Amino acid sequence: MRLNQRRVLIGVGGGIAAYKVCGVISQLFQAGAEVRGILTAGATKFITPLTVATLSRHQAYTDADFWQSSRPLHIELGEWAEVLIIAPLTANTMGKLAYGLADNLLTNTVLASRCPLLLAPAMNTEMWEQLAVQKNWKRLKNDPRYHSVGPGAGLLACDRLGMGRMAEPGEIIVALQSLLLTGGKRDLAGKRILISAGGTREYLDPVRFIGNPATGKMGVALAQAAFYRGAEVTLVHGPLDTSLLASLPNFRTISVVSAAEMEDGMLRAFREADWIVMNAAVADVKPAYYSAEKLAKQALPSALELEAVPDIIAQLGNLKQPSQKLIGFAAQTGDIVQPAREKMARKKLDAIAANPVDQPLVGFGSDSNQAIFLDAQGRIEQVDLCSKLELAHRLFDFIIKIPG
């Protein structure tokens, strides 16, 4: 996703995880964003202002710069920023934000700004689990201006294995992109959204299967978009690349391989969902017979007998309650609208996203996509080539306007 001239202010807290911020700044600059950095006194113990300035191609600010401009710097930066990230967010800065305290350039800038704030906490597990810290964290998360990414669990710099690990740069970038696309709105808060992603594999023997090129990128983008707009997300996914798995926020995931496993996962989670988005590329057929042992090459059948797999989205359409919305995808070549409209009616969908897979830069495995959205009320909206995350947000904008 390009971030041409989007204005991102990054506040760096005093923790060892500050080194990860360098990757965030570099990626933002390469995506075309204008980046400014503020380092707290503690942050300068871990990375230097010169590092931040070099990566952002702009002066990095510290408390020494507080009153060095003709107009108060915290006012200038607060008005300039479209979004403010604080990473790592330390327990000290968290407490200041929770109670509106301002004793340095960063916290003064927070109070002098109105843009959304993205917080990426990082600290020792014992510190994170302290009652006072959890109270401060809850207080911030109840403020609609504050958004969060992480923390996660893992091996910490103190050699402790537990909660408190700062989110990885890729996850921070996705959260930031969502804030820029939505302006920080949480219009899906209270919604329980079930999403399927990726392809399924129908095995002939332990090493051979019928599959498709689906990578799960679109489904993961849908899950990320819903999560950062406040929804409670469940993602049922086929095999995904480890980098995609690492980018997932902390929501419920169900990992499957075959169409039968995806059917089971979707049906188990379906009843509690308000919206269901069926993006997975589920196999249409499977080998009629499965060998538990690898078949020798000479033993492979010259004609493979096939049988149909369950039509998951049709089942969901028959089970759907009036309070639920069911959305499908139609990957097509040639004319994409009429087949999608017919599928929407046949499967009893509330809306469908028709996307071409025979055009450059779209379809399976790409980072970008385009689509035409249709709903059962006759609305139609074309979305030109954009990132899959942006397409996901555009789809939720479309769905939210469906009556009911």
N, C-alpha and C positions, 0 to 999 in steps of 0.2 A: 504494500500500500504506500503510495506516495504521500508525503506530508509537506508538500511545497509551501514554504513560508508560514507554516503553522508555528506558533510561538509557544515554546515549551521551556518552563523554568524548573530547574532541578536543584533541590536542596539536599546536600550531602551531610548525613549525620556522622557522628564519631564512633564508628565500629569497624571491625575488620572487613565486614561485607562491603565496605565502601569501594573496594577494588572492582566489584561487579558493576558499579555504576559507570565505569569507563566503557564497558561494552554497550550499555544503554545509550550513552552520549554518542558514541561512534555510529551506532545503527540509526539513531535519529538524524544525525547530520547527513549520513549517506542517503536517507530517505527524503532529504530536502527540507527538513525542519530548521527553524532558527532556534538555537539552544543557548540558554544562559545558565550559569551555575553559581550557586551560593554554597560555600563551605563553612560549616561551624568550626569553632576553634578545635574541637575534638577531631573533626574530619581531616584537618591538616596534618594530624599525626599519622594518618594512614595513606592518604594520597595528597599530592601537592596541587596548589592552584594552577601551576604551570601545566600539569597533566590535563586538567579539565579545560583550560584555555586552549591547549593545543588540539584536543579532540573536538571542541565546539567551535573553534576558530573565532573565539570571542573572549574578552577578558573574563576571568572568574573572580567572583567577589567574596570577600571575607569581612569580618567585623571591622577590620582596619579601614574599610572603604565606606563605612556607614554614613559618615557626614562629610565625605570628600567631594560631593557634587553640588552644583548650585541649587538643585531641588532635592529634597530628601530621597535617597536611593531606594528605600523600601517602598515609597510611594510610586516612584518611577517603575520599579520592577513589578509591583503589584498590579498596576494598571496595564502593563505591557503583556503579562502572561495570559495565554488562553487556558492553560492547565499547569498546575504546579505538582511536581512529584517530590516526595521526601523519601529518600532511600540511601542508606538504611535509616529507618525510623527507630531511634533509641528510646529506652524507657524514659529518659530525662525529657526529650523533646515531646514524647507522647503526653507526659503529664502536663507540660506547659500548654500544649494545644487543647487538652481536655478542659482546662480552666481559663483559657483565654489570656495566658501570661505571655509577655514579650520582653525578653531581655537581651536579644541579639538580633543581627540582621535578618536571619531566617524567620524567626517567630514574629518579628515586626512586619515582615513582608506578608506573612500569612494573614495577619489582621488587616493589612492595607489592601488586600485583594478580595475579589468576589468570584474568581474562577473555581472550577472543581479542583479538589485536591486528591491525589492518589498517594496512599500511604503504603510503604513496603517495610514492615517491621523486621528487625533482626536483633536477636539477643540470646544470651544463655538461657537454657530451658528453665532453670530455677527462677530466673528473673521474669521470664515470660509468664510463668505460672503463679507468680505472686498475686494475691487477691487485689492489692492496690492497682497493679498493672492491668489486670483483667477488668477492673471497674473503669479505669481510664479508657481502655480499648472499647468497651461496650458503650461508653459515653460518646466517643467519637463516631462509632458506627451508627449510632442513633441520629447523628446530625446528617441531613441529606447532602451537605456539601462535601463530606468526606467519603472517599471510596477506598477500597483496600485490595491488595494483592498479596497473598501469602499471610503469615509465614507457613513454611512447610516443615516437615520432619526430615532429619538426616544427621549426618556426622557434622558437628559444629567445630569451630576453631578451638574450643576448649576441650576437645576430644570427647565431649558428651554426645550421645546419640539420643536425639529427642526433638521436640518442637522448638522453633526459634530460628530456623534457617531462612534467610531472605530468599524471596522468589528469584528465579533465574531471569536474565535479561529478556529472553524471548517472551516469557509470561508477562513481564512488566510492559513490554512494547504493545502486546495485544490489548491489555487493559487500558493503556494510554490511547491507543487508536480508537477503542470503543468510546472513551470519554470525549474525544474530539468529534466523533461521528454523531454522538447523541447530546452533547452539551452537558453530560452528567445526569441526564434524567433516569429515574428508576421506574419507568412506566410498566414494567412487568413484575413489580414487587407483589408478592402474594400469589403469583401464578406458578403452578407446577407443570413444567414442560418436559415432555418425554421426546427424545430425539434419537434416531437411528443413524449410524454412520458406517462407511466402509463397505467392502464387498464381502461376500460369503464364499466359502470353499466347500465343494462337494467332492469328497475323496473317492477315488477308485481303489486305491491301496494306500499304505502309509506314506508314500512319497509322490503320488500323482493325484491331481484334482482338476475339476472343472471350475474355473473362476472367471474373473473379469478384471479390468485395470483399475478399479476404484481404489483410491488411497485413503479415503476418509477425510480429506482436507475440508470439503464443504460441510460435512456433518459436524466436524470439530469446530469450525467457524461458527456454525449455528449455535452450538452449545456454549461457546465462549461469549457470543453476543447476548444470548439470553441471560447467562449468569451475570454479566456486568451491567445488565439492565434490571437486576434485582430478582430474577426468577429463581425458583428452586429447580435445579436441573437434574435429570437422569439421562445418561447417555448409554445406549446399547450399541456396541461397536464390534465390527469384525476386526481381523488382524490389522494393526496400525504400526507404522514406523515408530521407533522409540523416541524420535525427536518430537513427533506429534503427541505422544503420550506425556512427555515431559512438559509440554506447554499447557496441559489441562489444569484448570483451577481445581480447588478442593470441592468437587461435587461427586455425586454417586455415579459410578460407572459399572457397567456389566459387560464383560468381555465374552464374545462368542466366536465361533468359527463357521459353523454350518447354518443353513437356512432354518433347520429345525431348532437349533439352539437360539437363533435370533427370534423365531416365533415364540418360543417359551419365554425369553427375556422380555419381549414386548408385551405379551399377554399378561405376565405377572405384574408389570409396572403400569399397565394401561388404565386400570380402574381408578387409580389415584391421580391421574393426569388431567389437567385442564385443557392443555393443547398437546397434540401429538404431531411431530414433524417427521415423516418417513422419508429420509434422504438416502438410506442405505441402498446399494446396488445388490439386491438379493438375487441369487441364481434362480432361473426359471425351471431348470431340470437338474437331475443328478443321476449318476450311474445306478442302474437297477440293482446291481450286485456290488458288494464291497468285499475285498480280500484283506484279511487281517495281516497277511504277509505280502511283502513286495512281490509283484508278479515279474517273472523273468520276461525279457523283451520278446522272446519267441512265444510266450504265453498270452501276450496282449491280444484281446479280441480284434478281429479285422473290422467288425461293426459293433459299436458300443451301444448296448441296449440302455435306454434312458427312461426315466419316469419323472413326472411333474413333482415339484416341491410345493408346499402349502403357499397359497397367495395371502401373505400376511396382511397387506393393506386392505384387501377385500374383507378379511375377517374383522379387522378393526372398524371398517365402515359399517358392517352389520351390527357390531356391538356398541357403536358410538351412541352416547346419550346426548340429549338436547343441549346440555350445559358444556359439552366438549366440542373442540374444534380439531378437525383432522386435515392435515395438509400433506400433499404428496409432491414428488418430483417426477418429471418425465424427461429423461435424457433421449434426445431425438436427433435424427439427421433429416435433411430436407425440410419439409413443412413441419414446424414444431407445434403450431397452435392447435390445429384441428385434432391431431391425435391426443394432445394433452386435454383438450376440452372433452373428448369422448371418454378418456380415462377418468376424468374428474366425475363425470356423471355415472359411469359404470361402477366405480369404486365407492360412490357416495361420499366424496370429499367436499370439504368446505372451500378449499382453494388448492391450486397447484402451481408449481414453478416449472415452466418448460424451458429447458436449456439445450442449446445445440452442442453436439460433441464432434461436429465435423468442421468447426471453424478454428482459425488460429488462436492460440493463447487461452482457449477455454476447454472445459471438459475434464476428463480423467487425469489426475496428477498435476494439473496446472495450479498456479497460485492465483490466477484471475478467473473470472467467469462472467457470463451475461445470461439474461433470462427474460422471459415474459411471464408475468404473474396473471393468473385468472382466478376469479372466484365464482361461486355458485349464483351470485346475484348479477353476474354479467360484467363486473368490473374487469378491466384489463390494464396492465401497466408494463411498459417496457423498461428494462434496466440495461443500459449499455455497459460495455466492458469496464470492469472494476475489480478490486480485490474481492476474494471470497468472503472476507469479514464484512466488507461494506455491503455486499449482496445479502448477507445474512441479516444485517440491520435493516436493509430496505425491505426484506421479506417480512420482518416483524412489524415494521411500520404499516405494511399492507394488511397483515393479519389482524392487527389491533382494531382496524376499522370495519371488520366483518361484524355485522349485527349479532347479538346474542352473547 
